[in-house]
């Protein structure tokens, strides 16, 4: 297992990390890992996914799928399946949605990014986990730290 920790000054740096992760992901052979995004509200998970979308050459604006639960985007380089399990308090519901979306992501050859993976009753095998934390919870402009395990 490889671990990386990096300090990110702002949303642009968070997007740049997302872009680099997506480029690394694109270079991998099949089956490709799922990206699990952990962190409190406002930690930068959606900003990171916006950077992923740039690398996948997705033209649509990326927003958090908190209310829709799942968003699908088609890019020139690859598709993106973006899940947000925050509202699913029952692990059985989160597991069911995850499994449905994972099957579709695999069929599409899509990068699958999952916000709030702690709602699942299991950790997907071979997944990359990225933990985002604000350096100062009272000041989102102070930057964040990202810790990646892959």
C-alpha positions as CSV (number, residue, x, y, z in Angstrom):
1,X,0.0,0.0,0.0
2,X,1.3,3.4,-1.0
3,X,0.6,6.5,1.1
4,X,0.9,10.1,0.2
5,X,0.2,13.3,2.2
6,X,0.1,16.7,0.7
7,X,-0.9,20.2,1.9
8,X,-3.3,22.1,-0.4
9,X,-3.5,25.9,-0.2
10,X,-6.8,26.4,-1.9
11,X,-9.6,25.0,-4.1
12,X,-7.4,25.3,-7.2
13,X,-4.7,23.1,-5.6
14,X,-7.4,20.6,-4.6
15,X,-8.6,20.5,-8.2
16,X,-5.0,20.0,-9.4
17,X,-4.7,17.0,-7.1
18,X,-7.9,15.6,-8.5
19,X,-6.6,16.1,-12.1
20,X,-3.4,14.2,-11.2
21,X,-5.3,11.4,-9.5
22,X,-7.4,11.0,-12.6
23,X,-4.4,11.0,-14.9
24,X,-2.8,8.3,-12.7
25,X,-6.1,6.3,-12.8
26,X,-6.3,6.5,-16.6
27,X,-2.8,5.0,-16.9
28,X,-3.8,1.9,-14.9
29,X,-4.9,-1.4,-16.5
30,X,-8.4,-2.8,-15.9
31,X,-9.9,-3.4,-13.4
32,X,-9.3,0.2,-12.1
33,X,-9.8,1.2,-8.5
34,X,-12.7,3.1,-7.0
35,X,-11.9,6.4,-5.3
36,X,-13.3,6.8,-1.8
37,X,-13.4,10.4,-0.7
38,X,-13.5,11.0,3.1
39,X,-13.8,14.3,4.9
40,X,-16.2,16.6,6.7
41,X,-18.6,18.9,4.9
42,X,-16.7,21.6,3.2
43,X,-13.4,19.7,3.2
44,X,-13.1,19.9,-0.6
45,X,-14.4,16.6,-1.9
46,X,-16.4,18.1,-4.7
47,X,-13.6,20.5,-5.7
48,X,-11.4,17.4,-6.0
49,X,-14.0,15.7,-8.2
50,X,-14.1,18.9,-10.4
51,X,-10.4,18.4,-11.0
52,X,-11.0,14.8,-11.9
53,X,-13.6,15.9,-14.4
54,X,-11.1,18.3,-16.0
55,X,-8.6,15.4,-16.6
56,X,-11.4,13.2,-18.0
57,X,-12.3,16.0,-20.4
58,X,-15.9,16.4,-19.0
59,X,-17.5,19.7,-20.1
60,X,-20.4,19.7,-17.7
61,X,-20.2,21.6,-14.5
62,X,-19.6,19.2,-11.6
63,X,-21.8,19.7,-8.5
64,X,-22.2,17.6,-5.3
65,X,-24.7,14.8,-5.9
66,X,-26.0,15.1,-2.2
67,X,-29.7,15.3,-3.3
68,X,-29.5,13.2,-6.5
69,X,-27.2,10.6,-4.7
70,X,-25.5,9.8,-8.0
71,X,-24.4,11.8,-11.1
72,X,-23.1,10.4,-14.3
73,X,-20.9,12.4,-16.7
74,X,-19.4,11.4,-20.1
75,X,-15.9,12.7,-20.9
76,X,-13.7,12.4,-23.9
77,X,-11.1,10.5,-21.9
78,X,-13.5,8.5,-19.7
79,X,-16.8,8.6,-17.9
80,X,-17.3,9.6,-14.3
81,X,-19.8,8.2,-11.8
82,X,-20.0,10.5,-8.7
83,X,-21.8,9.1,-5.7
84,X,-22.6,10.9,-2.4
85,X,-23.8,8.6,0.3
86,X,-24.2,11.3,3.0
87,X,-28.0,11.2,3.1
88,X,-28.2,7.4,3.3
89,X,-28.1,6.6,7.0
90,X,-28.9,2.9,6.6
91,X,-25.8,0.9,5.4
92,X,-28.1,-1.5,3.5
93,X,-29.4,1.4,1.4
94,X,-25.9,2.7,0.8
95,X,-24.6,-0.8,-0.1
96,X,-27.5,-1.3,-2.6
97,X,-26.9,2.0,-4.3
98,X,-23.1,1.5,-4.4
99,X,-23.4,-2.0,-5.9
100,X,-25.8,-0.7,-8.6
101,X,-23.6,2.2,-9.5
102,X,-20.4,0.1,-9.3
103,X,-21.8,-2.3,-11.9
104,X,-22.7,0.6,-14.2
105,X,-19.3,2.2,-13.7
106,X,-17.5,-1.0,-14.6
107,X,-19.7,-1.4,-17.7
108,X,-18.8,2.1,-18.8
109,X,-15.2,1.9,-17.9
110,X,-15.9,4.9,-15.7
111,X,-13.9,6.4,-12.8
112,X,-16.1,6.0,-9.7
113,X,-15.7,8.6,-7.0
114,X,-17.7,8.0,-3.7
115,X,-18.2,10.7,-1.1
116,X,-19.1,9.5,2.4
117,X,-18.0,5.9,1.9
118,X,-18.2,5.3,5.7
119,X,-22.0,4.8,5.1
120,X,-21.1,1.5,3.5
121,X,-21.0,-1.7,5.5
122,X,-17.7,-2.7,3.7
123,X,-14.7,-1.2,2.1
124,X,-14.5,-1.9,-1.7
125,X,-11.5,-4.1,-2.5
126,X,-8.5,-2.4,-4.0
127,X,-10.1,1.1,-3.6
128,X,-8.0,4.3,-3.3
129,X,-8.9,6.3,-0.1
130,X,-8.4,10.0,0.0
131,X,-9.0,11.8,3.3
132,X,-9.4,15.6,3.1
133,X,-9.2,17.7,6.2
134,X,-9.3,21.5,6.7
135,X,-6.2,22.8,8.3
136,X,-8.4,25.1,10.4
137,X,-12.0,24.0,10.7
138,X,-13.0,27.6,11.5
139,X,-11.3,29.0,8.4
140,X,-11.9,27.1,5.1
141,X,-9.5,29.5,3.3
142,X,-6.6,28.3,5.4
143,X,-6.2,25.3,3.2
144,X,-6.5,21.5,3.7
145,X,-4.4,18.4,3.9
146,X,-5.0,15.4,1.7
147,X,-3.9,11.9,2.6
148,X,-4.1,9.2,-0.1
149,X,-3.8,5.5,0.4
150,X,-3.6,3.3,-2.7
